[in-house]
Structure formats: C-alpha cells, structure tokens
C-alpha cells in the first residue's frame, strides 16, 4: 500500500477520534495489544482470522480474566458468555473494512461483536491489516459480502454461500450477515477505540 494512502486513512481515523497505532507485523501487534492491557483485566475477543494469527488467545487464557466463549459445551453456555462479556474491561477484535474516510465497517452473524464494539466493554482494541482499507462505504459493503461466504466456510455455517462461495442473499437461520455496523467515531465513555494497523495483508 502506498504510504500517502495509509497516512490519509490514519489522519481521517484520528479526526474521527480513533487512536491509531501502526505496527509492521502480527508479533508487534501482539505486544502492542498486551502493553495496553493491565494483567488480570477482563477481556473478550471477537472471532477473527487476523487475531488467530497471533498468540493473543493463548495469552488471554493464561494471564487475563478471559470470557471463554470458544470452549463452551453447548450453544446456550456460549451465548451466556457472550452476553456477560459485554461488560469486559477490554474487547479485542478485528474489523472487516476501513474506509478512506476513517470509518470501520463490520459484518456479524450473532451480533455480539458489533454490539461490543458499539457499547459495553470499557475499551475496544481493533487489530487489522492494511488490506482492509477500502475507498468508501460502497466498496466497504462489497468487502463485507466478500467476507460473508469466507466466514461461512470457516465456521461451517449451513448457508448457501458456504457451498457456492458467493453471497446468495439468503435468509437462513445461520446467516453470516445478520448485522452490519458502521463506526463513524471512536469516542467511548472510558477511552476511545484503539486501531492497531498492521502494515501487511492479514485476515479477511
Ligand atoms: S446473505 Fe446468506 S448467502 Fe449472503 S453472505 Fe450472508 S449468509 Fe452468505
């Protein structure tokens, strides 16, 4: 990515009250996240290919009060943890698109990620690669519906796009894209949203 384009996005994000940190790779992103989080604080994590490329999940389980939603015995317990995690000290997640105007766009099946990014957790840290940068909202929406089928396949949701590889505009129970959110401003009651931008292509 051209430096001027990246700088423009960073400036716009800052104008919109996001705190921005730029790192070169996943390892640096990981230490940047951990430095921001006092040990033993409570943390929830959004499902994310980007974050799965780091050791953060392991660290959260070992050194923090982690809202463990990934290893619950059944869906009801998973949903209960997701509800409780809306009161965490930190939500660490990724986003699906960042516009050149400095907005974050995300798509969600259950809604817990878009809910937590909007309200609840005291602090929100967003980790993402520069490949998520798009020109505008229109390009962002296109990116969201490119991501839907990929997530459907990854999470084995029984949706048409899992099999065809493209959005079929379904209305199935396990739809990947029930919730779409735009965060236009990073202001929050306890501290603004922190965006850690990794200067490489990672996740989707
Ligand atoms: S609407 Fe259905 S087919 Fe389209 S991306 Fe969402 S889950 Fe897949």
py3Dmol code that shows the C-alpha trace and the ligand (Angstrom):
import py3Dmol

protein = """\
ATOM      1  CA  UNK A   1       0.000   0.000   0.000  1.00  0.00           C
ATOM      2  CA  UNK A   2       1.196   3.475  -0.884  1.00  0.00           C
ATOM      3  CA  UNK A   3       2.406   5.469   2.115  1.00  0.00           C
ATOM      4  CA  UNK A   4       0.275   8.524   1.166  1.00  0.00           C
ATOM      5  CA  UNK A   5      -2.923   6.454   1.156  1.00  0.00           C
ATOM      6  CA  UNK A   6      -2.102   4.884   4.509  1.00  0.00           C
ATOM      7  CA  UNK A   7      -1.268   8.283   6.016  1.00  0.00           C
ATOM      8  CA  UNK A   8      -4.541   9.712   4.717  1.00  0.00           C
ATOM      9  CA  UNK A   9      -6.508   6.905   6.379  1.00  0.00           C
ATOM     10  CA  UNK A  10      -4.597   7.364   9.645  1.00  0.00           C
ATOM     11  CA  UNK A  11      -5.314  11.113   9.617  1.00  0.00           C
ATOM     12  CA  UNK A  12      -9.012  10.523   8.961  1.00  0.00           C
ATOM     13  CA  UNK A  13      -9.256   7.903  11.718  1.00  0.00           C
ATOM     14  CA  UNK A  14      -7.648  10.355  14.134  1.00  0.00           C
ATOM     15  CA  UNK A  15     -10.015  13.124  13.011  1.00  0.00           C
ATOM     16  CA  UNK A  16     -12.832  10.717  13.875  1.00  0.00           C
ATOM     17  CA  UNK A  17     -11.414  10.236  17.388  1.00  0.00           C
ATOM     18  CA  UNK A  18      -9.840   6.818  16.928  1.00  0.00           C
ATOM     19  CA  UNK A  19      -6.430   6.257  18.488  1.00  0.00           C
ATOM     20  CA  UNK A  20      -4.174   4.752  15.823  1.00  0.00           C
ATOM     21  CA  UNK A  21      -1.033   2.697  16.164  1.00  0.00           C
ATOM     22  CA  UNK A  22       0.853   1.311  13.177  1.00  0.00           C
ATOM     23  CA  UNK A  23       2.904  -1.862  13.512  1.00  0.00           C
ATOM     24  CA  UNK A  24       4.842  -3.918  10.999  1.00  0.00           C
ATOM     25  CA  UNK A  25       3.599  -7.439  11.735  1.00  0.00           C
ATOM     26  CA  UNK A  26       1.472  -9.731  13.907  1.00  0.00           C
ATOM     27  CA  UNK A  27       4.193 -10.064  16.556  1.00  0.00           C
ATOM     28  CA  UNK A  28       4.404  -6.318  17.003  1.00  0.00           C
ATOM     29  CA  UNK A  29       0.601  -6.067  17.054  1.00  0.00           C
ATOM     30  CA  UNK A  30       0.507  -8.673  19.775  1.00  0.00           C
ATOM     31  CA  UNK A  31       2.929  -6.825  22.063  1.00  0.00           C
ATOM     32  CA  UNK A  32       1.180  -3.536  21.330  1.00  0.00           C
ATOM     33  CA  UNK A  33      -2.154  -5.047  22.497  1.00  0.00           C
ATOM     34  CA  UNK A  34      -0.632  -6.601  25.611  1.00  0.00           C
ATOM     35  CA  UNK A  35       1.083  -3.339  26.621  1.00  0.00           C
ATOM     36  CA  UNK A  36      -2.311  -1.629  26.582  1.00  0.00           C
ATOM     37  CA  UNK A  37      -3.916  -4.192  28.884  1.00  0.00           C
ATOM     38  CA  UNK A  38      -3.037  -4.479  32.593  1.00  0.00           C
ATOM     39  CA  UNK A  39      -2.587  -8.139  33.588  1.00  0.00           C
ATOM     40  CA  UNK A  40      -5.693  -9.739  35.082  1.00  0.00           C
ATOM     41  CA  UNK A  41      -8.084  -7.330  33.450  1.00  0.00           C
ATOM     42  CA  UNK A  42     -11.096  -8.997  31.905  1.00  0.00           C
ATOM     43  CA  UNK A  43     -11.089  -9.492  28.169  1.00  0.00           C
ATOM     44  CA  UNK A  44     -13.402 -10.706  25.452  1.00  0.00           C
ATOM     45  CA  UNK A  45     -12.346 -11.495  21.921  1.00  0.00           C
ATOM     46  CA  UNK A  46     -14.154 -11.309  18.614  1.00  0.00           C
ATOM     47  CA  UNK A  47     -13.735 -14.309  16.312  1.00  0.00           C
ATOM     48  CA  UNK A  48     -11.091 -13.228  13.816  1.00  0.00           C
ATOM     49  CA  UNK A  49      -8.676 -14.759  11.333  1.00  0.00           C
ATOM     50  CA  UNK A  50      -6.321 -11.824  11.979  1.00  0.00           C
ATOM     51  CA  UNK A  51      -6.226 -12.472  15.723  1.00  0.00           C
ATOM     52  CA  UNK A  52      -5.880 -16.204  15.164  1.00  0.00           C
ATOM     53  CA  UNK A  53      -2.530 -15.388  13.543  1.00  0.00           C
ATOM     54  CA  UNK A  54      -1.269 -14.100  16.891  1.00  0.00           C
ATOM     55  CA  UNK A  55      -0.665 -15.701  20.282  1.00  0.00           C
ATOM     56  CA  UNK A  56      -3.201 -13.384  21.894  1.00  0.00           C
ATOM     57  CA  UNK A  57      -5.830 -16.015  22.617  1.00  0.00           C
ATOM     58  CA  UNK A  58      -3.247 -18.114  24.484  1.00  0.00           C
ATOM     59  CA  UNK A  59      -2.059 -15.058  26.460  1.00  0.00           C
ATOM     60  CA  UNK A  60      -5.620 -14.067  27.338  1.00  0.00           C
ATOM     61  CA  UNK A  61      -6.335 -17.558  28.642  1.00  0.00           C
ATOM     62  CA  UNK A  62      -3.140 -17.674  30.696  1.00  0.00           C
ATOM     63  CA  UNK A  63      -2.740 -14.150  32.020  1.00  0.00           C
ATOM     64  CA  UNK A  64      -6.131 -12.428  31.932  1.00  0.00           C
ATOM     65  CA  UNK A  65      -9.713 -12.991  33.007  1.00  0.00           C
ATOM     66  CA  UNK A  66     -10.842 -14.250  29.659  1.00  0.00           C
ATOM     67  CA  UNK A  67     -14.500 -14.648  28.722  1.00  0.00           C
ATOM     68  CA  UNK A  68     -14.083 -18.116  27.229  1.00  0.00           C
ATOM     69  CA  UNK A  69     -16.770 -18.397  24.629  1.00  0.00           C
ATOM     70  CA  UNK A  70     -14.848 -20.700  22.287  1.00  0.00           C
ATOM     71  CA  UNK A  71     -14.755 -23.796  24.519  1.00  0.00           C
ATOM     72  CA  UNK A  72     -18.267 -23.962  25.923  1.00  0.00           C
ATOM     73  CA  UNK A  73     -20.081 -27.323  25.887  1.00  0.00           C
ATOM     74  CA  UNK A  74     -23.173 -26.029  24.114  1.00  0.00           C
ATOM     75  CA  UNK A  75     -24.677 -23.024  22.351  1.00  0.00           C
ATOM     76  CA  UNK A  76     -26.657 -21.850  25.366  1.00  0.00           C
ATOM     77  CA  UNK A  77     -23.494 -21.585  27.505  1.00  0.00           C
ATOM     78  CA  UNK A  78     -21.708 -19.855  24.608  1.00  0.00           C
ATOM     79  CA  UNK A  79     -24.444 -17.263  24.340  1.00  0.00           C
ATOM     80  CA  UNK A  80     -24.378 -16.695  28.100  1.00  0.00           C
ATOM     81  CA  UNK A  81     -20.622 -15.999  27.997  1.00  0.00           C
ATOM     82  CA  UNK A  82     -21.104 -13.675  25.024  1.00  0.00           C
ATOM     83  CA  UNK A  83     -23.730 -11.729  26.960  1.00  0.00           C
ATOM     84  CA  UNK A  84     -21.549 -11.482  30.080  1.00  0.00           C
ATOM     85  CA  UNK A  85     -18.540 -10.438  28.005  1.00  0.00           C
ATOM     86  CA  UNK A  86     -20.289  -7.208  27.069  1.00  0.00           C
ATOM     87  CA  UNK A  87     -19.110  -5.979  30.482  1.00  0.00           C
ATOM     88  CA  UNK A  88     -15.436  -6.818  29.945  1.00  0.00           C
ATOM     89  CA  UNK A  89     -12.619  -4.319  30.541  1.00  0.00           C
ATOM     90  CA  UNK A  90     -11.352  -4.930  27.010  1.00  0.00           C
ATOM     91  CA  UNK A  91     -12.802  -6.192  23.771  1.00  0.00           C
ATOM     92  CA  UNK A  92     -10.067  -7.180  21.339  1.00  0.00           C
ATOM     93  CA  UNK A  93     -11.361  -7.745  17.846  1.00  0.00           C
ATOM     94  CA  UNK A  94     -10.818  -7.011  14.190  1.00  0.00           C
ATOM     95  CA  UNK A  95     -12.869  -5.168  11.612  1.00  0.00           C
ATOM     96  CA  UNK A  96     -13.858  -6.026   8.046  1.00  0.00           C
ATOM     97  CA  UNK A  97     -13.234  -2.715   6.324  1.00  0.00           C
ATOM     98  CA  UNK A  98     -11.797   0.742   7.000  1.00  0.00           C
ATOM     99  CA  UNK A  99     -12.848   3.486   4.624  1.00  0.00           C
ATOM    100  CA  UNK A 100     -10.516   6.230   3.449  1.00  0.00           C
ATOM    101  CA  UNK A 101     -12.854   8.497   5.384  1.00  0.00           C
ATOM    102  CA  UNK A 102     -11.827   6.833   8.640  1.00  0.00           C
ATOM    103  CA  UNK A 103     -14.870   4.640   9.383  1.00  0.00           C
ATOM    104  CA  UNK A 104     -14.966   0.984  10.444  1.00  0.00           C
ATOM    105  CA  UNK A 105     -17.413  -1.464   8.829  1.00  0.00           C
ATOM    106  CA  UNK A 106     -18.176  -4.907  10.182  1.00  0.00           C
ATOM    107  CA  UNK A 107     -20.465  -7.822   9.499  1.00  0.00           C
ATOM    108  CA  UNK A 108     -21.697 -10.246  12.122  1.00  0.00           C
ATOM    109  CA  UNK A 109     -23.854 -13.328  12.395  1.00  0.00           C
ATOM    110  CA  UNK A 110     -24.843 -13.316  16.088  1.00  0.00           C
ATOM    111  CA  UNK A 111     -24.359  -9.608  16.768  1.00  0.00           C
ATOM    112  CA  UNK A 112     -22.076  -9.931  19.800  1.00  0.00           C
ATOM    113  CA  UNK A 113     -19.118  -8.342  18.049  1.00  0.00           C
ATOM    114  CA  UNK A 114     -20.946  -5.360  16.608  1.00  0.00           C
ATOM    115  CA  UNK A 115     -22.716  -4.901  19.949  1.00  0.00           C
ATOM    116  CA  UNK A 116     -19.474  -4.876  21.941  1.00  0.00           C
ATOM    117  CA  UNK A 117     -17.733  -2.558  19.505  1.00  0.00           C
ATOM    118  CA  UNK A 118     -20.582  -0.079  19.905  1.00  0.00           C
ATOM    119  CA  UNK A 119     -21.213  -0.257  23.652  1.00  0.00           C
ATOM    120  CA  UNK A 120     -20.435  -2.273  26.768  1.00  0.00           C
ATOM    121  CA  UNK A 121     -16.758  -3.189  27.116  1.00  0.00           C
ATOM    122  CA  UNK A 122     -14.756  -0.341  28.686  1.00  0.00           C
ATOM    123  CA  UNK A 123     -12.087  -0.421  25.994  1.00  0.00           C
ATOM    124  CA  UNK A 124     -12.106  -1.609  22.405  1.00  0.00           C
ATOM    125  CA  UNK A 125      -8.935  -2.573  20.558  1.00  0.00           C
ATOM    126  CA  UNK A 126      -9.233  -3.300  16.838  1.00  0.00           C
ATOM    127  CA  UNK A 127      -6.377  -5.138  15.138  1.00  0.00           C
ATOM    128  CA  UNK A 128      -6.351  -5.322  11.348  1.00  0.00           C
ATOM    129  CA  UNK A 129      -4.187  -5.491   8.263  1.00  0.00           C
ATOM    130  CA  UNK A 130      -3.981  -2.709   5.677  1.00  0.00           C
ATOM    131  CA  UNK A 131      -5.765  -4.999   3.201  1.00  0.00           C
ATOM    132  CA  UNK A 132      -8.989  -3.963   4.989  1.00  0.00           C
ATOM    133  CA  UNK A 133      -8.671  -0.398   3.712  1.00  0.00           C
ATOM    134  CA  UNK A 134     -11.302   0.476   1.103  1.00  0.00           C
ATOM    135  CA  UNK A 135     -12.125   3.609  -0.824  1.00  0.00           C
ATOM    136  CA  UNK A 136     -15.600   4.299   0.571  1.00  0.00           C
ATOM    137  CA  UNK A 137     -18.671   2.711   2.178  1.00  0.00           C
ATOM    138  CA  UNK A 138     -19.807   1.201  -1.126  1.00  0.00           C
ATOM    139  CA  UNK A 139     -16.504  -0.625  -1.519  1.00  0.00           C
ATOM    140  CA  UNK A 140     -16.767  -1.494   2.168  1.00  0.00           C
ATOM    141  CA  UNK A 141     -20.174  -3.166   1.706  1.00  0.00           C
ATOM    142  CA  UNK A 142     -18.786  -5.123  -1.230  1.00  0.00           C
ATOM    143  CA  UNK A 143     -15.962  -6.250   1.001  1.00  0.00           C
ATOM    144  CA  UNK A 144     -18.434  -7.338   3.716  1.00  0.00           C
ATOM    145  CA  UNK A 145     -20.241  -9.598   1.267  1.00  0.00           C
ATOM    146  CA  UNK A 146     -16.953 -10.986   0.059  1.00  0.00           C
ATOM    147  CA  UNK A 147     -16.134 -11.808   3.698  1.00  0.00           C
ATOM    148  CA  UNK A 148     -19.541 -13.400   4.488  1.00  0.00           C
ATOM    149  CA  UNK A 149     -19.009 -16.537   2.372  1.00  0.00           C
ATOM    150  CA  UNK A 150     -15.416 -16.935   3.607  1.00  0.00           C
ATOM    151  CA  UNK A 151     -16.533 -16.809   7.231  1.00  0.00           C
ATOM    152  CA  UNK A 152     -19.414 -19.136   6.497  1.00  0.00           C
ATOM    153  CA  UNK A 153     -16.984 -21.729   5.159  1.00  0.00           C
ATOM    154  CA  UNK A 154     -14.523 -21.209   8.012  1.00  0.00           C
ATOM    155  CA  UNK A 155     -17.202 -21.551  10.692  1.00  0.00           C
ATOM    156  CA  UNK A 156     -19.120 -24.293   8.840  1.00  0.00           C
ATOM    157  CA  UNK A 157     -22.402 -22.428   8.769  1.00  0.00           C
ATOM    158  CA  UNK A 158     -25.109 -24.072   6.755  1.00  0.00           C
ATOM    159  CA  UNK A 159     -25.664 -21.215   4.312  1.00  0.00           C
ATOM    160  CA  UNK A 160     -25.770 -21.268   0.506  1.00  0.00           C
ATOM    161  CA  UNK A 161     -22.599 -19.176   0.257  1.00  0.00           C
ATOM    162  CA  UNK A 162     -20.689 -21.858   2.131  1.00  0.00           C
ATOM    163  CA  UNK A 163     -21.225 -24.074  -0.911  1.00  0.00           C
ATOM    164  CA  UNK A 164     -21.214 -21.605  -3.808  1.00  0.00           C
ATOM    165  CA  UNK A 165     -18.536 -19.224  -2.487  1.00  0.00           C
ATOM    166  CA  UNK A 166     -20.603 -16.109  -3.146  1.00  0.00           C
ATOM    167  CA  UNK A 167     -23.477 -14.302  -1.483  1.00  0.00           C
ATOM    168  CA  UNK A 168     -26.840 -15.792  -2.474  1.00  0.00           C
ATOM    169  CA  UNK A 169     -28.829 -13.271  -0.466  1.00  0.00           C
ATOM    170  CA  UNK A 170     -30.181 -15.984   1.811  1.00  0.00           C
ATOM    171  CA  UNK A 171     -32.362 -15.771   4.900  1.00  0.00           C
ATOM    172  CA  UNK A 172     -31.221 -18.962   6.592  1.00  0.00           C
ATOM    173  CA  UNK A 173     -31.093 -19.405  10.347  1.00  0.00           C
ATOM    174  CA  UNK A 174     -27.270 -19.444  10.335  1.00  0.00           C
ATOM    175  CA  UNK A 175     -26.905 -16.387   8.118  1.00  0.00           C
ATOM    176  CA  UNK A 176     -23.452 -14.795   8.444  1.00  0.00           C
ATOM    177  CA  UNK A 177     -24.556 -11.266   7.859  1.00  0.00           C
ATOM    178  CA  UNK A 178     -27.497 -10.506  10.117  1.00  0.00           C
ATOM    179  CA  UNK A 179     -25.779  -7.411  11.494  1.00  0.00           C
ATOM    180  CA  UNK A 180     -23.768  -4.793   9.669  1.00  0.00           C
ATOM    181  CA  UNK A 181     -22.333  -1.859  11.557  1.00  0.00           C
ATOM    182  CA  UNK A 182     -20.518   1.340  10.749  1.00  0.00           C
ATOM    183  CA  UNK A 183     -18.471   3.036  13.443  1.00  0.00           C
ATOM    184  CA  UNK A 184     -18.119   6.632  12.387  1.00  0.00           C
ATOM    185  CA  UNK A 185     -16.439   7.931  15.531  1.00  0.00           C
ATOM    186  CA  UNK A 186     -14.088   6.293  18.025  1.00  0.00           C
ATOM    187  CA  UNK A 187     -15.292   8.161  21.118  1.00  0.00           C
ATOM    188  CA  UNK A 188     -16.325   5.975  24.050  1.00  0.00           C
ATOM    189  CA  UNK A 189     -17.077   6.713  27.711  1.00  0.00           C
ATOM    190  CA  UNK A 190     -13.844   5.173  29.110  1.00  0.00           C
ATOM    191  CA  UNK A 191     -11.353   5.773  26.317  1.00  0.00           C
ATOM    192  CA  UNK A 192     -11.513   5.923  22.570  1.00  0.00           C
ATOM    193  CA  UNK A 193     -11.358   2.930  20.245  1.00  0.00           C
ATOM    194  CA  UNK A 194      -7.758   1.969  19.517  1.00  0.00           C
ATOM    195  CA  UNK A 195      -6.983   0.784  15.978  1.00  0.00           C
ATOM    196  CA  UNK A 196      -3.774  -1.180  15.538  1.00  0.00           C
ATOM    197  CA  UNK A 197      -2.975  -1.228  11.841  1.00  0.00           C
ATOM    198  CA  UNK A 198      -0.635  -3.955  10.663  1.00  0.00           C
ATOM    199  CA  UNK A 199       1.350  -2.926   7.600  1.00  0.00           C
ATOM    200  CA  UNK A 200       0.693  -6.171   5.736  1.00  0.00           C
ATOM    201  CA  UNK A 201      -2.132  -8.246   4.291  1.00  0.00           C
ATOM    202  CA  UNK A 202      -3.669 -10.367   7.003  1.00  0.00           C
ATOM    203  CA  UNK A 203      -7.123 -11.821   7.652  1.00  0.00           C
ATOM    204  CA  UNK A 204     -10.228 -11.003   5.692  1.00  0.00           C
TER     205      UNK A 204
END
"""
ligand_1 = """\
8
LIG
S -26.816 -13.388 2.920
Fe -26.561 -15.608 3.142
S -25.512 -16.173 1.263
Fe -25.185 -13.979 1.504
S -23.217 -13.783 2.632
Fe -24.918 -13.737 4.106
S -25.040 -15.883 4.780
Fe -23.952 -15.891 2.843
"""
view = py3Dmol.view(width=600, height=400)
view.addModel(protein, "pdb")
view.setStyle({"model": 0}, {"cartoon": {"style": "trace"}})
view.addModel(ligand_1, "xyz")
view.setStyle({"model": 1}, {"stick": {}})
view.zoomTo()
view.show()
